């Protein structure tokens, strides 16, 4: 969990320096697997995670409809209701989950990892808010533990940063049993948010004022161009 905490601290520092208020959302793949076991349909872990990942976009009714179409039983949907109703602080959410997933060893392992991560994060005193989000799945099947996603608080846009733990992802390239964690930043989305919130200084829009170039091995015409640049007559 030290590696995950390190990534979250990096993420917090990046967005703090950029002057963007964000929420860092967290979940654990093992918790999602535990939920699938809890409702009695572990074979539908992928369908369940893909559907509930859309919870904040399409709402609980649409999620239930999608799950029914994927073959999740009515009884299973009924058991999901208390999962979706979980609320409170990060630790309170995990305590409620612990009671629901008490018969799932996988789910309890995920909760243990999440608790450890929350304690580490709390000790770092981050600038950004962190939130355990049970519906967070990111729709990617290669996560094996922690899942991370970053949302802007002052702009309507999708995820600006995401990642997590993906043990044995290298196995698809023939290198088995290599654990790993990582995050990626969505440069385009971050740029759009900064532009929308006027986070760029006017000075950063200034055109080139000085150009250094070495044309020692080029044609004479380029020597002439370099001379023009040096004299300030051309900065094209």
C-alpha positions in Angstrom: 0.0 0.0 0.0 3.0 2.3 0.3 3.3 2.4 -3.5 -0.4 3.3 -3.9 -0.1 6.0 -1.2 3.0 7.4 -3.0 1.0 7.6 -6.3 -1.8 9.4 -4.6 0.6 11.9 -2.9 2.1 12.6 -6.4 -1.4 13.1 -7.8 -2.3 15.5 -5.0 0.9 17.5 -5.5 0.5 17.8 -9.3 -3.1 19.1 -9.1 -2.2 21.4 -6.1 0.6 23.0 -8.1 -1.7 23.4 -11.1 -4.2 25.2 -8.8 -7.0 22.7 -9.5 -9.4 21.4 -6.9 -10.0 17.7 -7.3 -11.5 14.7 -5.6 -9.4 11.5 -5.6 -11.7 8.5 -5.7 -10.6 5.1 -4.5 -11.8 1.5 -4.6 -10.4 -2.0 -4.7 -10.9 -4.7 -7.3 -11.1 -7.3 -4.5 -14.1 -5.4 -3.0 -15.9 -5.5 -6.3 -15.2 -9.3 -6.6 -16.5 -9.6 -3.0 -19.7 -7.8 -4.0 -20.2 -10.2 -6.9 -19.8 -13.1 -4.4 -22.1 -11.5 -1.9 -25.0 -11.3 -4.5 -24.3 -14.9 -5.5 -23.0 -14.3 -9.0 -19.2 -14.3 -8.9 -19.1 -15.4 -12.6 -20.6 -12.0 -13.6 -17.9 -9.9 -11.9 -17.1 -8.2 -15.3 -20.7 -7.4 -16.1 -21.4 -6.1 -12.6 -18.3 -3.8 -12.4 -19.0 -2.4 -15.9 -22.6 -1.6 -15.0 -22.0 -0.1 -11.5 -19.2 2.0 -12.8 -21.9 4.0 -14.6 -23.9 4.6 -11.4 -23.1 8.3 -11.1 -23.8 8.8 -14.9 -27.0 6.9 -15.5 -28.5 6.3 -12.0 -29.4 3.2 -10.1 -32.5 2.2 -12.1 -30.6 2.2 -15.4 -27.8 0.2 -13.7 -30.3 -2.4 -12.5 -31.8 -2.6 -15.9 -28.4 -3.2 -17.5 -27.6 -5.9 -14.9 -30.9 -7.7 -15.5 -30.1 -7.7 -19.2 -26.7 -9.3 -18.3 -28.5 -12.1 -16.4 -28.2 -10.9 -12.8 -31.1 -12.3 -10.8 -33.8 -10.2 -9.1 -32.6 -11.5 -5.8 -29.0 -10.4 -6.7 -30.3 -6.9 -7.5 -32.2 -6.8 -4.2 -28.9 -7.6 -2.3 -27.2 -4.8 -4.1 -29.5 -2.1 -2.6 -27.6 -2.0 0.7 -24.3 -1.8 -1.1 -25.5 1.3 -3.1 -26.8 2.8 0.2 -23.4 2.8 2.0 -22.4 6.2 3.1 -20.3 8.1 5.7 -16.6 8.7 6.0 -14.1 6.4 4.3 -13.7 4.2 7.3 -17.4 4.1 8.0 -18.0 2.9 4.5 -15.5 0.2 4.9 -17.0 -0.9 8.2 -20.4 -1.2 6.6 -18.9 -3.2 3.7 -17.1 -5.5 6.2 -20.5 -6.6 7.6 -22.0 -7.2 4.1 -19.0 -9.1 2.8 -18.2 -11.0 5.9 -18.5 -14.4 4.0 -16.2 -13.3 1.2 -12.5 -13.8 1.9 -11.6 -11.9 -1.3 -13.9 -9.0 -0.3 -12.4 -8.8 3.2 -8.9 -8.8 1.8 -9.9 -5.8 -0.4 -11.3 -4.0 2.6 -8.2 -4.7 4.6 -6.1 -3.2 1.8 -8.4 -0.2 1.5 -8.3 0.5 5.3 -4.5 0.4 5.2 -4.4 2.8 2.3 -6.9 5.2 4.0 -4.7 5.3 7.1 -1.6 6.0 5.1 -3.4 8.8 3.2 -4.7 10.4 6.4 -1.1 10.5 7.7 0.0 12.5 4.6 -2.3 15.4 5.2 -3.1 15.9 1.5 -4.7 19.0 0.0 -7.2 17.1 -2.1 -10.2 15.2 -0.8 -10.1 11.4 -1.0 -13.3 9.3 -1.2 -13.9 5.6 -1.1 -16.4 5.1 -4.0 -17.8 1.5 -4.1 -19.1 2.0 -7.7 -15.6 2.9 -9.0 -14.4 0.2 -11.4 -13.0 2.2 -14.4 -14.3 -0.6 -16.7 -10.8 -2.2 -17.0 -10.4 -5.8 -16.1 -6.7 -5.8 -15.5 -6.9 -4.1 -12.1 -6.2 -6.5 -9.2 -6.2 -4.2 -6.2 -6.5 -0.5 -5.6 -8.3 1.6 -8.2 -7.7 5.4 -8.5 -9.6 8.0 -10.4 -9.4 11.8 -10.2 -12.4 14.2 -10.9 -12.4 18.0 -11.1 -14.5 19.8 -8.5 -15.0 23.0 -10.4 -15.6 21.8 -14.0 -17.9 19.3 -15.7 -15.5 16.7 -17.3 -14.7 13.1 -17.0 -11.7 11.5 -15.3 -8.5 13.6 -15.5 -6.2 11.0 -14.0 -6.5 7.3 -13.1 -4.7 4.1 -12.4 -4.2 1.5 -9.7 -2.6 -1.9 -9.0 -2.3 -4.4 -11.8 -0.4 -7.4 -10.6 0.7 -9.7 -13.5 -0.3 -7.3 -16.3 3.1 -8.0 -17.8 1.9 -11.7 -18.2 0.3 -10.8 -21.5 3.8 -9.9 -22.7 5.3 -13.1 -21.5 6.7 -11.8 -18.2 4.7 -13.6 -15.5 4.2 -12.7 -11.8 5.5 -9.1 -11.9 3.4 -6.8 -9.7 2.9 -3.1 -10.5 1.1 0.1 -9.8 0.7 3.2 -11.9 -1.3 6.2 -12.8 -1.7 8.3 -16.0 -2.6 11.9 -16.4 -5.1 13.0 -19.1 -3.1 16.0 -20.5 -5.9 17.1 -22.9 -8.6 17.1 -20.2 -6.3 18.8 -17.7 -5.6 21.5 -20.3 -9.3 21.9 -21.0 -10.1 22.4 -17.3 -7.3 24.9 -16.8 -8.4 26.8 -19.9 -12.0 26.8 -18.7 -11.0 28.1 -15.2 -8.5 30.7 -16.6 -5.5 29.0 -14.9 -3.0 30.1 -17.6 -1.1 33.3 -17.1 -1.1 35.9 -20.0 2.7 35.7 -20.0 2.6 32.1 -21.0 0.9 33.1 -24.3 3.8 35.3 -25.4 5.5 34.3 -28.6 9.1 33.4 -29.0 11.5 36.2 -28.0 14.8 34.4 -28.2 15.9 31.5 -30.4 19.3 29.7 -30.2 20.2 27.5 -33.2 23.2 25.7 -34.5 23.4 25.6 -38.3 27.1 24.8 -38.6 26.6 21.8 -40.8 23.7 23.1 -42.9 23.4 24.9 -46.3 24.5 28.5 -46.7 20.8 29.6 -46.9 20.3 28.4 -43.4 23.4 30.4 -42.3 21.7 33.5 -43.7 18.5 32.7 -41.9 20.4 32.2 -38.6 22.0 35.6 -39.1 18.6 37.2 -39.6 17.3 35.5 -36.4 20.4 36.8 -34.5 19.8 40.3 -35.7 16.2 40.2 -34.7 14.9 40.8 -38.2 13.2 37.4 -38.4 11.8 35.1 -35.7 9.7 32.9 -38.0 
